[in-house]
Amino acid sequence: MRTKTKLHIPGSPVNMGDLAKDEITGFEGLVTAHVRHLTGCDTIWLTSKTEEHEGRPVERVFDVLQVLQVESNPMGIKEFPEQVEAAG
């Protein structure tokens, strides 16, 4: 049974920090972002652990309903990192 934490993504079978896979393309990566759009479409960003483009991990965006959990929180994240105030 999954527990709801600050890392929980509403309406999704995955949490922030999980290793997940897009069920259509097979792309696999860590869940690094969740975006809730005004139109009602939620998306999840997956960041690859192995693929790289120009020395950086590959990031892809998928609809929240087509992403499946592969492994729960493989990095052991307990909470969101503290946010830094923007200099103004």
Jmol script that loads the backbone (N, CA, C; Angstrom):
load data "model"
ATOM      1  N   MET A   1       0.838  -1.180   0.000  1.00  0.00           N
ATOM      2  CA  MET A   1       0.000   0.000   0.000  1.00  0.00           C
ATOM      3  C   MET A   1       0.884   1.245   0.000  1.00  0.00           C
ATOM      4  N   ARG A   2       0.556   2.203  -0.840  1.00  0.00           N
ATOM      5  CA  ARG A   2       1.346   3.421  -0.955  1.00  0.00           C
ATOM      6  C   ARG A   2       0.847   4.463   0.038  1.00  0.00           C
ATOM      7  N   THR A   3       1.773   5.133   0.676  1.00  0.00           N
ATOM      8  CA  THR A   3       1.393   6.191   1.597  1.00  0.00           C
ATOM      9  C   THR A   3       1.541   7.538   0.908  1.00  0.00           C
ATOM     10  N   LYS A   4       0.696   8.476   1.280  1.00  0.00           N
ATOM     11  CA  LYS A   4       0.771   9.812   0.705  1.00  0.00           C
ATOM     12  C   LYS A   4       1.716  10.661   1.539  1.00  0.00           C
ATOM     13  N   THR A   5       2.715  11.227   0.879  1.00  0.00           N
ATOM     14  CA  THR A   5       3.688  12.083   1.534  1.00  0.00           C
ATOM     15  C   THR A   5       3.800  13.357   0.720  1.00  0.00           C
ATOM     16  N   LYS A   6       4.723  14.223   1.082  1.00  0.00           N
ATOM     17  CA  LYS A   6       4.986  15.413   0.287  1.00  0.00           C
ATOM     18  C   LYS A   6       5.475  15.030  -1.105  1.00  0.00           C
ATOM     19  N   LEU A   7       5.949  13.814  -1.262  1.00  0.00           N
ATOM     20  CA  LEU A   7       6.472  13.359  -2.542  1.00  0.00           C
ATOM     21  C   LEU A   7       5.392  12.747  -3.429  1.00  0.00           C
ATOM     22  N   HIS A   8       4.163  12.616  -2.923  1.00  0.00           N
ATOM     23  CA  HIS A   8       3.059  12.004  -3.657  1.00  0.00           C
ATOM     24  C   HIS A   8       2.582  12.905  -4.796  1.00  0.00           C
ATOM     25  N   ILE A   9       2.299  12.312  -5.957  1.00  0.00           N
ATOM     26  CA  ILE A   9       1.741  13.034  -7.097  1.00  0.00           C
ATOM     27  C   ILE A   9       0.278  12.626  -7.214  1.00  0.00           C
ATOM     28  N   PRO A  10      -0.652  13.547  -6.986  1.00  0.00           N
ATOM     29  CA  PRO A  10      -2.083  13.209  -7.048  1.00  0.00           C
ATOM     30  C   PRO A  10      -2.474  12.605  -8.398  1.00  0.00           C
ATOM     31  N   GLY A  11      -3.248  11.526  -8.366  1.00  0.00           N
ATOM     32  CA  GLY A  11      -3.732  10.886  -9.577  1.00  0.00           C
ATOM     33  C   GLY A  11      -2.704  10.045 -10.298  1.00  0.00           C
ATOM     34  N   SER A  12      -1.584   9.766  -9.647  1.00  0.00           N
ATOM     35  CA  SER A  12      -0.506   9.025 -10.288  1.00  0.00           C
ATOM     36  C   SER A  12      -0.095   7.818  -9.452  1.00  0.00           C
ATOM     37  N   PRO A  13       0.345   6.753 -10.117  1.00  0.00           N
ATOM     38  CA  PRO A  13       0.850   5.596  -9.378  1.00  0.00           C
ATOM     39  C   PRO A  13       2.300   5.764  -8.919  1.00  0.00           C
ATOM     40  N   VAL A  14       2.914   6.925  -9.191  1.00  0.00           N
ATOM     41  CA  VAL A  14       4.306   7.148  -8.806  1.00  0.00           C
ATOM     42  C   VAL A  14       4.425   8.363  -7.890  1.00  0.00           C
ATOM     43  N   ASN A  15       5.543   8.427  -7.182  1.00  0.00           N
ATOM     44  CA  ASN A  15       5.878   9.561  -6.324  1.00  0.00           C
ATOM     45  C   ASN A  15       7.136  10.233  -6.866  1.00  0.00           C
ATOM     46  N   MET A  16       7.385  11.466  -6.445  1.00  0.00           N
ATOM     47  CA  MET A  16       8.633  12.134  -6.795  1.00  0.00           C
ATOM     48  C   MET A  16       9.788  11.267  -6.298  1.00  0.00           C
ATOM     49  N   GLY A  17      10.830  11.119  -7.105  1.00  0.00           N
ATOM     50  CA  GLY A  17      11.994  10.338  -6.722  1.00  0.00           C
ATOM     51  C   GLY A  17      11.926   8.872  -7.085  1.00  0.00           C
ATOM     52  N   ASP A  18      10.752   8.382  -7.531  1.00  0.00           N
ATOM     53  CA  ASP A  18      10.643   6.981  -7.941  1.00  0.00           C
ATOM     54  C   ASP A  18      11.337   6.765  -9.275  1.00  0.00           C
ATOM     55  N   LEU A  19      11.756   5.540  -9.510  1.00  0.00           N
ATOM     56  CA  LEU A  19      12.211   5.136 -10.827  1.00  0.00           C
ATOM     57  C   LEU A  19      10.949   4.697 -11.561  1.00  0.00           C
ATOM     58  N   ALA A  20      10.689   5.299 -12.721  1.00  0.00           N
ATOM     59  CA  ALA A  20       9.447   5.034 -13.438  1.00  0.00           C
ATOM     60  C   ALA A  20       9.718   4.814 -14.914  1.00  0.00           C
ATOM     61  N   LYS A  21       8.686   4.295 -15.596  1.00  0.00           N
ATOM     62  CA  LYS A  21       8.825   3.962 -17.006  1.00  0.00           C
ATOM     63  C   LYS A  21       7.557   4.384 -17.740  1.00  0.00           C
ATOM     64  N   ASP A  22       7.748   4.999 -18.910  1.00  0.00           N
ATOM     65  CA  ASP A  22       6.615   5.335 -19.761  1.00  0.00           C
ATOM     66  C   ASP A  22       6.157   4.049 -20.429  1.00  0.00           C
ATOM     67  N   GLU A  23       4.868   3.721 -20.287  1.00  0.00           N
ATOM     68  CA  GLU A  23       4.396   2.441 -20.804  1.00  0.00           C
ATOM     69  C   GLU A  23       4.278   2.416 -22.330  1.00  0.00           C
ATOM     70  N   ILE A  24       4.327   3.565 -22.993  1.00  0.00           N
ATOM     71  CA  ILE A  24       4.229   3.594 -24.450  1.00  0.00           C
ATOM     72  C   ILE A  24       5.608   3.520 -25.107  1.00  0.00           C
ATOM     73  N   THR A  25       6.536   4.386 -24.685  1.00  0.00           N
ATOM     74  CA  THR A  25       7.855   4.443 -25.323  1.00  0.00           C
ATOM     75  C   THR A  25       8.887   3.543 -24.655  1.00  0.00           C
ATOM     76  N   GLY A  26       8.659   3.190 -23.389  1.00  0.00           N
ATOM     77  CA  GLY A  26       9.629   2.384 -22.648  1.00  0.00           C
ATOM     78  C   GLY A  26      10.725   3.221 -22.009  1.00  0.00           C
ATOM     79  N   PHE A  27      10.683   4.556 -22.187  1.00  0.00           N
ATOM     80  CA  PHE A  27      11.696   5.425 -21.579  1.00  0.00           C
ATOM     81  C   PHE A  27      11.621   5.291 -20.069  1.00  0.00           C
ATOM     82  N   GLU A  28      12.783   5.142 -19.429  1.00  0.00           N
ATOM     83  CA  GLU A  28      12.849   4.929 -17.980  1.00  0.00           C
ATOM     84  C   GLU A  28      13.742   5.981 -17.337  1.00  0.00           C
ATOM     85  N   GLY A  29      13.318   6.482 -16.174  1.00  0.00           N
ATOM     86  CA  GLY A  29      14.128   7.454 -15.459  1.00  0.00           C
ATOM     87  C   GLY A  29      13.523   7.802 -14.115  1.00  0.00           C
ATOM     88  N   LEU A  30      14.208   8.680 -13.401  1.00  0.00           N
ATOM     89  CA  LEU A  30      13.718   9.141 -12.101  1.00  0.00           C
ATOM     90  C   LEU A  30      12.656  10.208 -12.296  1.00  0.00           C
ATOM     91  N   VAL A  31      11.618  10.180 -11.465  1.00  0.00           N
ATOM     92  CA  VAL A  31      10.575  11.203 -11.507  1.00  0.00           C
ATOM     93  C   VAL A  31      11.155  12.449 -10.838  1.00  0.00           C
ATOM     94  N   THR A  32      11.410  13.495 -11.636  1.00  0.00           N
ATOM     95  CA  THR A  32      12.065  14.699 -11.119  1.00  0.00           C
ATOM     96  C   THR A  32      11.161  15.912 -11.083  1.00  0.00           C
ATOM     97  N   ALA A  33       9.997  15.855 -11.749  1.00  0.00           N
ATOM     98  CA  ALA A  33       9.091  17.001 -11.732  1.00  0.00           C
ATOM     99  C   ALA A  33       7.671  16.554 -12.026  1.00  0.00           C
ATOM    100  N   HIS A  34       6.738  17.315 -11.483  1.00  0.00           N
ATOM    101  CA  HIS A  34       5.312  17.123 -11.756  1.00  0.00           C
ATOM    102  C   HIS A  34       4.746  18.496 -12.082  1.00  0.00           C
ATOM    103  N   VAL A  35       4.052  18.597 -13.212  1.00  0.00           N
ATOM    104  CA  VAL A  35       3.484  19.878 -13.627  1.00  0.00           C
ATOM    105  C   VAL A  35       1.984  19.722 -13.772  1.00  0.00           C
ATOM    106  N   ARG A  36       1.239  20.588 -13.088  1.00  0.00           N
ATOM    107  CA  ARG A  36      -0.225  20.611 -13.197  1.00  0.00           C
ATOM    108  C   ARG A  36      -0.597  21.787 -14.092  1.00  0.00           C
ATOM    109  N   HIS A  37      -1.149  21.488 -15.262  1.00  0.00           N
ATOM    110  CA  HIS A  37      -1.498  22.503 -16.245  1.00  0.00           C
ATOM    111  C   HIS A  37      -2.911  23.035 -16.010  1.00  0.00           C
ATOM    112  N   LEU A  38      -3.156  24.265 -16.392  1.00  0.00           N
ATOM    113  CA  LEU A  38      -4.476  24.871 -16.248  1.00  0.00           C
ATOM    114  C   LEU A  38      -5.542  24.109 -17.032  1.00  0.00           C
ATOM    115  N   THR A  39      -5.137  23.442 -18.091  1.00  0.00           N
ATOM    116  CA  THR A  39      -6.076  22.698 -18.929  1.00  0.00           C
ATOM    117  C   THR A  39      -6.511  21.377 -18.287  1.00  0.00           C
ATOM    118  N   GLY A  40      -5.888  21.014 -17.171  1.00  0.00           N
ATOM    119  CA  GLY A  40      -6.244  19.782 -16.474  1.00  0.00           C
ATOM    120  C   GLY A  40      -5.346  18.610 -16.805  1.00  0.00           C
ATOM    121  N   CYS A  41      -4.425  18.791 -17.719  1.00  0.00           N
ATOM    122  CA  CYS A  41      -3.492  17.722 -18.084  1.00  0.00           C
ATOM    123  C   CYS A  41      -2.266  17.796 -17.174  1.00  0.00           C
ATOM    124  N   ASP A  42      -2.008  16.741 -16.415  1.00  0.00           N
ATOM    125  CA  ASP A  42      -0.827  16.693 -15.564  1.00  0.00           C
ATOM    126  C   ASP A  42       0.276  15.937 -16.288  1.00  0.00           C
ATOM    127  N   THR A  43       1.511  16.427 -16.149  1.00  0.00           N
ATOM    128  CA  THR A  43       2.649  15.753 -16.772  1.00  0.00           C
ATOM    129  C   THR A  43       3.717  15.452 -15.729  1.00  0.00           C
ATOM    130  N   ILE A  44       4.499  14.425 -16.028  1.00  0.00           N
ATOM    131  CA  ILE A  44       5.602  14.001 -15.165  1.00  0.00           C
ATOM    132  C   ILE A  44       6.881  14.031 -15.991  1.00  0.00           C
ATOM    133  N   TRP A  45       7.940  14.585 -15.414  1.00  0.00           N
ATOM    134  CA  TRP A  45       9.254  14.616 -16.058  1.00  0.00           C
ATOM    135  C   TRP A  45      10.062  13.434 -15.555  1.00  0.00           C
ATOM    136  N   LEU A  46      10.606  12.669 -16.492  1.00  0.00           N
ATOM    137  CA  LEU A  46      11.510  11.584 -16.160  1.00  0.00           C
ATOM    138  C   LEU A  46      12.911  11.974 -16.608  1.00  0.00           C
ATOM    139  N   THR A  47      13.892  11.785 -15.731  1.00  0.00           N
ATOM    140  CA  THR A  47      15.289  12.072 -16.043  1.00  0.00           C
ATOM    141  C   THR A  47      16.041  10.753 -16.078  1.00  0.00           C
ATOM    142  N   SER A  48      16.656  10.447 -17.227  1.00  0.00           N
ATOM    143  CA  SER A  48      17.325   9.156 -17.411  1.00  0.00           C
ATOM    144  C   SER A  48      18.505   9.003 -16.455  1.00  0.00           C
ATOM    145  N   LYS A  49      18.769   7.771 -16.088  1.00  0.00           N
ATOM    146  CA  LYS A  49      19.928   7.475 -15.249  1.00  0.00           C
ATOM    147  C   LYS A  49      21.117   7.059 -16.105  1.00  0.00           C
ATOM    148  N   THR A  50      20.869   6.640 -17.348  1.00  0.00           N
ATOM    149  CA  THR A  50      21.944   6.113 -18.166  1.00  0.00           C
ATOM    150  C   THR A  50      22.188   6.901 -19.451  1.00  0.00           C
ATOM    151  N   GLU A  51      21.130   7.324 -20.130  1.00  0.00           N
ATOM    152  CA  GLU A  51      21.302   8.049 -21.393  1.00  0.00           C
ATOM    153  C   GLU A  51      21.813   9.460 -21.131  1.00  0.00           C
ATOM    154  N   GLU A  52      22.655   9.934 -22.026  1.00  0.00           N
ATOM    155  CA  GLU A  52      23.152  11.302 -21.910  1.00  0.00           C
ATOM    156  C   GLU A  52      23.161  11.956 -23.279  1.00  0.00           C
ATOM    157  N   HIS A  53      22.929  13.253 -23.281  1.00  0.00           N
ATOM    158  CA  HIS A  53      23.001  14.056 -24.499  1.00  0.00           C
ATOM    159  C   HIS A  53      23.862  15.266 -24.182  1.00  0.00           C
ATOM    160  N   GLU A  54      24.974  15.390 -24.867  1.00  0.00           N
ATOM    161  CA  GLU A  54      25.918  16.483 -24.641  1.00  0.00           C
ATOM    162  C   GLU A  54      26.353  16.562 -23.166  1.00  0.00           C
ATOM    163  N   GLY A  55      26.581  15.394 -22.570  1.00  0.00           N
ATOM    164  CA  GLY A  55      27.079  15.333 -21.204  1.00  0.00           C
ATOM    165  C   GLY A  55      26.037  15.534 -20.110  1.00  0.00           C
ATOM    166  N   ARG A  56      24.772  15.648 -20.482  1.00  0.00           N
ATOM    167  CA  ARG A  56      23.694  15.846 -19.498  1.00  0.00           C
ATOM    168  C   ARG A  56      22.681  14.710 -19.606  1.00  0.00           C
ATOM    169  N   PRO A  57      22.035  14.347 -18.495  1.00  0.00           N
ATOM    170  CA  PRO A  57      20.995  13.316 -18.560  1.00  0.00           C
ATOM    171  C   PRO A  57      19.846  13.770 -19.469  1.00  0.00           C
ATOM    172  N   VAL A  58      19.212  12.810 -20.108  1.00  0.00           N
ATOM    173  CA  VAL A  58      18.072  13.099 -20.974  1.00  0.00           C
ATOM    174  C   VAL A  58      16.823  13.241 -20.119  1.00  0.00           C
ATOM    175  N   GLU A  59      16.038  14.306 -20.362  1.00  0.00           N
ATOM    176  CA  GLU A  59      14.765  14.517 -19.658  1.00  0.00           C
ATOM    177  C   GLU A  59      13.642  14.458 -20.680  1.00  0.00           C
ATOM    178  N   ARG A  60      12.564  13.756 -20.314  1.00  0.00           N
ATOM    179  CA  ARG A  60      11.399  13.677 -21.192  1.00  0.00           C
ATOM    180  C   ARG A  60      10.147  13.869 -20.352  1.00  0.00           C
ATOM    181  N   VAL A  61       9.109  14.384 -20.996  1.00  0.00           N
ATOM    182  CA  VAL A  61       7.847  14.689 -20.324  1.00  0.00           C
ATOM    183  C   VAL A  61       6.764  13.736 -20.816  1.00  0.00           C
ATOM    184  N   PHE A  62       5.985  13.198 -19.858  1.00  0.00           N
ATOM    185  CA  PHE A  62       4.934  12.241 -20.198  1.00  0.00           C
ATOM    186  C   PHE A  62       3.648  12.580 -19.448  1.00  0.00           C
ATOM    187  N   ASP A  63       2.532  12.157 -20.007  1.00  0.00           N
ATOM    188  CA  ASP A  63       1.248  12.302 -19.342  1.00  0.00           C
ATOM    189  C   ASP A  63       1.259  11.459 -18.069  1.00  0.00           C
ATOM    190  N   VAL A  64       0.686  11.997 -17.008  1.00  0.00           N
ATOM    191  CA  VAL A  64       0.719  11.341 -15.700  1.00  0.00           C
ATOM    192  C   VAL A  64       0.093   9.939 -15.732  1.00  0.00           C
ATOM    193  N   LEU A  65      -0.855   9.707 -16.635  1.00  0.00           N
ATOM    194  CA  LEU A  65      -1.556   8.429 -16.669  1.00  0.00           C
ATOM    195  C   LEU A  65      -0.804   7.318 -17.403  1.00  0.00           C
ATOM    196  N   GLN A  66       0.275   7.647 -18.113  1.00  0.00           N
ATOM    197  CA  GLN A  66       0.981   6.605 -18.852  1.00  0.00           C
ATOM    198  C   GLN A  66       2.328   6.231 -18.243  1.00  0.00           C
ATOM    199  N   VAL A  67       2.589   6.684 -17.001  1.00  0.00           N
ATOM    200  CA  VAL A  67       3.861   6.389 -16.331  1.00  0.00           C
ATOM    201  C   VAL A  67       3.634   5.362 -15.220  1.00  0.00           C
ATOM    202  N   LEU A  68       4.444   4.313 -15.235  1.00  0.00           N
ATOM    203  CA  LEU A  68       4.333   3.240 -14.249  1.00  0.00           C
ATOM    204  C   LEU A  68       5.565   3.185 -13.365  1.00  0.00           C
ATOM    205  N   GLN A  69       5.380   2.803 -12.110  1.00  0.00           N
ATOM    206  CA  GLN A  69       6.495   2.702 -11.175  1.00  0.00           C
ATOM    207  C   GLN A  69       7.317   1.447 -11.460  1.00  0.00           C
ATOM    208  N   VAL A  70       8.644   1.610 -11.492  1.00  0.00           N
ATOM    209  CA  VAL A  70       9.567   0.491 -11.638  1.00  0.00           C
ATOM    210  C   VAL A  70      10.160   0.154 -10.272  1.00  0.00           C
ATOM    211  N   GLU A  71      10.586   1.194  -9.538  1.00  0.00           N
ATOM    212  CA  GLU A  71      11.170   1.022  -8.206  1.00  0.00           C
ATOM    213  C   GLU A  71      10.788   2.217  -7.345  1.00  0.00           C
ATOM    214  N   SER A  72      10.411   1.949  -6.116  1.00  0.00           N
ATOM    215  CA  SER A  72      10.012   3.007  -5.204  1.00  0.00           C
ATOM    216  C   SER A  72      11.223   3.675  -4.571  1.00  0.00           C
ATOM    217  N   ASN A  73      11.386   4.966  -4.829  1.00  0.00           N
ATOM    218  CA  ASN A  73      12.379   5.817  -4.178  1.00  0.00           C
ATOM    219  C   ASN A  73      13.778   5.188  -4.076  1.00  0.00           C
ATOM    220  N   PRO A  74      14.410   4.850  -5.212  1.00  0.00           N
ATOM    221  CA  PRO A  74      15.718   4.206  -5.152  1.00  0.00           C
ATOM    222  C   PRO A  74      16.829   5.057  -4.544  1.00  0.00           C
ATOM    223  N   MET A  75      16.648   6.371  -4.487  1.00  0.00           N
ATOM    224  CA  MET A  75      17.671   7.253  -3.918  1.00  0.00           C
ATOM    225  C   MET A  75      17.446   7.531  -2.438  1.00  0.00           C
ATOM    226  N   GLY A  76      16.339   7.039  -1.867  1.00  0.00           N
ATOM    227  CA  GLY A  76      16.070   7.218  -0.447  1.00  0.00           C
ATOM    228  C   GLY A  76      15.707   8.641  -0.057  1.00  0.00           C
ATOM    229  N   ILE A  77      15.004   9.365  -0.932  1.00  0.00           N
ATOM    230  CA  ILE A  77      14.612  10.748  -0.647  1.00  0.00           C
ATOM    231  C   ILE A  77      13.515  10.749   0.416  1.00  0.00           C
ATOM    232  N   LYS A  78      13.717  11.546   1.463  1.00  0.00           N
ATOM    233  CA  LYS A  78      12.750  11.595   2.559  1.00  0.00           C
ATOM    234  C   LYS A  78      11.815  12.798   2.465  1.00  0.00           C
ATOM    235  N   GLU A  79      12.267  13.866   1.857  1.00  0.00           N
ATOM    236  CA  GLU A  79      11.452  15.077   1.726  1.00  0.00           C
ATOM    237  C   GLU A  79      12.026  15.943   0.615  1.00  0.00           C
ATOM    238  N   PHE A  80      11.251  16.929   0.212  1.00  0.00           N
ATOM    239  CA  PHE A  80      11.726  17.852  -0.810  1.00  0.00           C
ATOM    240  C   PHE A  80      12.934  18.634  -0.282  1.00  0.00           C
ATOM    241  N   PRO A  81      13.878  18.963  -1.163  1.00  0.00           N
ATOM    242  CA  PRO A  81      14.991  19.831  -0.739  1.00  0.00           C
ATOM    243  C   PRO A  81      14.443  21.193  -0.342  1.00  0.00           C
ATOM    244  N   GLU A  82      15.152  21.861   0.550  1.00  0.00           N
ATOM    245  CA  GLU A  82      14.720  23.200   0.956  1.00  0.00           C
ATOM    246  C   GLU A  82      14.809  24.142  -0.234  1.00  0.00           C
ATOM    247  N   GLN A  83      13.820  25.036  -0.329  1.00  0.00           N
ATOM    248  CA  GLN A  83      13.821  25.994  -1.424  1.00  0.00           C
ATOM    249  C   GLN A  83      14.654  27.217  -1.024  1.00  0.00           C
ATOM    250  N   VAL A  84      15.357  27.738  -1.992  1.00  0.00           N
ATOM    251  CA  VAL A  84      16.194  28.915  -1.762  1.00  0.00           C
ATOM    252  C   VAL A  84      15.417  30.132  -2.237  1.00  0.00           C
ATOM    253  N   GLU A  85      15.358  31.153  -1.397  1.00  0.00           N
ATOM    254  CA  GLU A  85      14.680  32.384  -1.749  1.00  0.00           C
ATOM    255  C   GLU A  85      15.412  33.073  -2.904  1.00  0.00           C
ATOM    256  N   ALA A  86      14.648  33.561  -3.870  1.00  0.00           N
ATOM    257  CA  ALA A  86      15.247  34.279  -4.991  1.00  0.00           C
ATOM    258  C   ALA A  86      15.724  35.647  -4.540  1.00  0.00           C
ATOM    259  N   ALA A  87      16.914  36.026  -5.002  1.00  0.00           N
ATOM    260  CA  ALA A  87      17.447  37.353  -4.659  1.00  0.00           C
ATOM    261  C   ALA A  87      16.624  38.397  -5.393  1.00  0.00           C
ATOM    262  N   GLY A  88      16.253  39.443  -4.701  1.00  0.00           N
ATOM    263  CA  GLY A  88      15.391  40.415  -5.357  1.00  0.00           C
ATOM    264  C   GLY A  88      15.809  41.752  -5.095  1.00  0.00           C
TER     265      GLY A  88
END
end "model"
wireframe off; spacefill off
backbone 0.3
color backbone group
